[in-house]
Amino acid sequence: MDHLDQLESQSVFILREAYAKFKNLCMLWSIGKDSTVLLWLARKAFFGHVPFPLVHIDTTYKIPEMIEFRDRIAREWKLTMIYGINRQALDAKQTFPDGRLGRVACCAALKTEAFRKTVSGEWPRFRLNHETGAYEIEKNPEPYTGVILGIRADEEGSRSKERYFSTRDKDSHWNVGDQPPEFWNQFNTTFPPGAHVRIHPLLDWSELNVWEYIDRENIPVTPLYFDQGRGIRYRSLGCAPCTKPVESTAKTPREIAEELRAGKFSRIAERSGRDQDKEDGGGLETLRRDGYM
C-alpha cells in the first residue's frame, strides 16, 4: 500500500465513521480541488452513492465557471445539491464589491454567517430539482449536526490546529484550546447538545497529495486550475474580486504535481492569491474562530 492508498483508506474510514455517528450529516462543497477530492472519496466510501447532501455557500461573487462546474457535476453524479446564501447582506449591498465592507467583514457576512444559518436551518436552503434543473426552497430544513469539510492542515496556519472531529458551539464558535487529543484512530464523536461537529477527512493530505490523487484517479476539477494558454492559472479558488491567479504553464494535474515537487511554490503560500487572508493578518484564524470554514 503506497502513501496515497494509506491516505485514501484513512479518509474513507473517517467518512464512514461520521456517517455512522451523526444523524443529520452534510458535506460542504466549495467546488475547489480539495472538496472535490473529498466528494470523490465519499463516492468511494459509499460505493458510488453519496448518502448525505452537498452544501455550497453561494456568495454570488464566485467565478462563473465554478458554478457551472458545480451544477454539471451535481446533475451527472445525481447529488443532493443544496446552497445557502446571505440574501439580506446582498440586497442591502453590505459587501466588499459594493464598497461597504472590508474583505474580512464581507467574508464574515457572505460566508460565515450564511454558513452558520444554512447549517442550523435558520435560513432557507435551496435544493436542486433534478427533473427541472432548478433550485427550489427546501421545506422544513433541520439543523445539521455534522458537517464534513475538505480542509488540510498544511493549507494555512489555523487549519493545522484542527482535529478530525472538531466541535463548534451553538453559535458555531471554535474554541481552539479546548480540543480532545486524537490518538490511534480513536475519535471523540460525543459532543454537547446544541453543538455541531466538523469532520475533516483530508486533514493529513498535502497539496501535492491532492494533485497526485486527482491525476491517479482522473478526478474532474474545474479548468480554472489549469493554464489556458495565458501562462496563468488559479492555485486556490474563492470569490472573483478577492482571488488572483499565479504564474504557471501547468495544463494537467500531473504537470501541477511536477511543479510542486520541483519546489516552484515552496516559498509562496497556497492561499497567497486570496486577498482576505492578507487583510486578516496573513491567515484565517479570526474568521475561523467565528465559524468560517
Protein Blocks (a to p, Z undefined) as FASTA:
>chain_A
ZZklmmmmmmmmmmmmmmmmpmbdcdddehiaklmmmmmmmmmmngopacbdcddddehl
acfklmmmmmmmmmmnopacdddddfklmmnopafklopacfklmmmmmmmmmmmmmmno
maccddddfknopacddehiacdfbdcdfbdfklpmklmmpcfbdcddfkopacfklccd
deehiacfbdcehiacdddfklmpcfklmmmmmmmnopacdfklpcehlopacfbdcdfk
lcccdddfbfbfklmmmmmmnommmmgcfklmpmklmmnoopaklmmmnopZZ
